[in-house]
Amino acid sequence: MRTLTFNFLKADLRMPQLMFWDWLFPLVLILAFSVFIQSQEFSSFLLPGLVSLFIMQSIIFSLPYRIAQFQEQGILALVKERGNPVKLLTGFYLSRVVILVVQTVAILVIGAWLLKVPLELNIGLMVVAFVAATLLFMLLATCCGIVMKKQNAALGLSQAIYFVLIGTSGIFYPMEKSPELLQLVSGFSPLYYVNELWTGALLGDSVGAIRDIGILAIFTVILLILSGLLLRNKRKGKRKYEGIAQAN
């Protein structure tokens, strides 16, 4: 498993698109905000949102694309015949977790330094926020990868979800100052609660943490059930297709 995870890490580092979204884009965005934003209050508001955004971005732009790639190129079918596809996917997911850990630490250090944000870290809540965000967005990305069998289609769906979640998250603009309709819609956005959780973890304001964790747990259970149903329907469809092929 260690070798498999390491090989996936090397493969990701060789993909220019993932390198851009994983490493270059976060740095460029943080640098841009540090140059144009002088308000410490807004910088403190912004940093937790950037952490939340980049966790989602790293997952949503990699997992659906690669899962669809495995399906489109017949890799999963080949591995199923000769080995264990669960091991393959586990290695891939673990490689993404390693990248997320390094990326999150780098964003926190660089972001706090460039944006001059005084942090009041709650380590326990940081771990909870990281695990909750990673698990939830991985499940969401897995559903996208299962539904879309083509790489380009998976990437298109990922981009659509990405921008919808950003618009309803309150990351770049306080949600309490937004129109009432947007505030209502944000209640159904998992990124909004991830952002709230990271705000409490980084700035010492954990008043609503229990509520946020509970709501994220509900989202996670829903996505877990949905991914299970999609996998079951996929297996049924495949068995039906194989039965028709054998009959012919």
N, C-alpha and C positions, 0 to 999 in steps of 0.2 A: 504493500500500500504506500509506503514511504517513497519508493522509486516511482510509482505511478503518479503520485502527487507532484513530485519534483519534475517529472517529465511534462506534466500539464503546466507547471509554472514556467518552464523554459519555453513551451509553445506559446503561452500568452505573451511573454516578453518579446517574441519574434513577430507579433501581430501589431503593425503600426496603428491600426484603429483603436485597439484596446490600450496600447501604450499612451495614446493621446488622451482618451477619456479617463484612464486610471491615474495618470501622473501629470501630464502637461496641462490639461484643462483646469484641474483644481488649483495648480500653482498660478496660472495666468489669471484666474478669476480672483483669487485672494490678493495678488499683486495689484490688480485693477482697483479693487475696493480699498486697499490700503493707501493708494495714491489719491483717490477722489473723495474718500470719506474721512472727515476730520472729527466727527462727533463720536466720542467714546461710548455714549449711550447707544447709538445706532450700531456701532461695531460690536458691542456686547450682545445686542439683539440679533445680529447677523451670524455670529460665529456658530452657535448651536445649529442654526438652519443649514449652514454650509456643511457641517459634519453629517447631518441627516441626509442632505442632498447627495453628497458624494458616496455615501454607503449605498443608497438606492441606485445611483447612476452606475456604480461599478458592477452591481448585480444585474440590473435590468438591461444593460447593454452587452452583457457577456453570456449569461446563462441561456436565454431563449435562442439566441443565435447559434450557440454551440450545440444545444440539444436538437434543434432543427437540422443542423449540419450532420449530426450523428445519424438522424433518421434519413435524411435525404441521400446521404452517401452510403447508406446501408451498413454503417459501422456497428450500430446497436444489434442489427440482425446477425451480423457476422460474429460479434462477441457472444451473442446468445447461443450460437451453434457450437462455439469452441471454448467458451468460458462463462464468466459471470458478469452480466451487464451492470448489476448493482455495484460490483467492485469498481468498474470503470467510472460510473457516475459518482461514486463516493470519493474516488481520487480526484475527480474534477472539482467537486464541491469543496473538498478540503483545500485544494490549491487556491480557490477563490477566497476562502476564509483567511488563509495566510496573507494574501494580498490585502484584504480588508483590514486586518490587524495593523500591518505596516502602514497602510495608507491613512488609517484613522489617527494613529499616533503622530504621523508626519503632519497631517492637517491641523491637529490640535497644537502642536509645537509651533509650526510656521504661522498658523493663523493667529494664535495668541500673541506671538512676537510682532508680526507685521501690523496687525490691527490694534495692538496695544490694549488687549482685553485682560483685565485682572480676574483671574479664574478663582473660583471657590469650589474646588473639586470634591465631589462625592463619589469616591471610587466604586463603592458598591452599586450605586445607581448608574454609574457609567457602564459597568459590566452588564447590568440588566438591560440598559438602553441598547448596547451593542448587540447582545444576544437576541433581543426582541426584534430589532430592525433587521438583522441578518436573516433570522429564521423567517420572518414574515415576507420580506422581499424575495427570498429564495423560493418560497412556495409560490408567490405570485409569478415569478419568472419561469418556474417549472410549468405552471399552467399554460403560460404563453407558448413555451417550447413544445408542449404536447399538442396544443390546438393547431399551431402553425407548423406544417411539415416542411416548408421551404424556408431557406435562410433569409431571403429578402423579406418575405412576409412576416417572419418572426421579428426581424429588426424593425419593420414598419409598425407593427403592433406595439413593440417595446417603446418606440419613440412617442406614439400616441399616448400611452399610459404615463410615460415620463412627464410630458407637458401638462396633462390633465392634473396629475398629482401635484406638480409644482404650483399650478394656478390655484389650487384649493388648500395649500399647506400653510400659508402665512409665513413663509420663509423670508421673503423679501419685503413684505409689507404687513404691518400688524393686522391680524384678522379682526380685532375689535373695532378697527377703523374702516373696515371694508363694508360694502353693501350687505344688507341683511340676507339677501338670497345667497351670496357667496359664503356668509357665515354659516348658513344652514347647510349648504353643500359640503363645507369643510368638515362637518361632523361625520361624514362618510368617507373621509380621506385618511388612510392610515399614516401618510406622511405627516399630517398635521399633529397626530398624537406622538409620533416618533420625535418630531421637532420639540414638542412640549417636554418630552421626557429628557431629551438631551439638554434643554435649557435648564431644567432642574439639576441635572448632573454636573453641569459646568459652572453654573452661576449661583448655586446654593439655594435655589428656590424649588423645593420639592413638595410644595403643598398639594398639588394635584397629581402626584406621581402614582398613587394607588389607583386612581381613576384611569389614568393613561395606560398603566400596565394591564388593568382589567379589560379595557376596550381593545387594546392590541392583542390580548389573548383571545378575545372573541373573533377578531379578524383572522388570527392564525388558525383557529379551529375551523372556521368557514373555508379558508383556503386549503387546509389539510383535507377536509372532506371533499372539496371540489376536485383537487388533484387526484384523490383516490378514485372518484367517479370517472374522471377523464381517462385514467389508466385502465380502469375496468372496461369502459366502453371501447377503448382502443384494442384491448385484447379480444373482446367479443367480435369486433369488426374484422380483426385479422383472422380469427378462427373461422368466421363465416366465409370470408374470401377464400381461405385455403380449402374449405369444404366444397365450395362451388367449383374451384379449380380442379380438385380431384374428381368431382363428378363429371366434369367435361373431359 
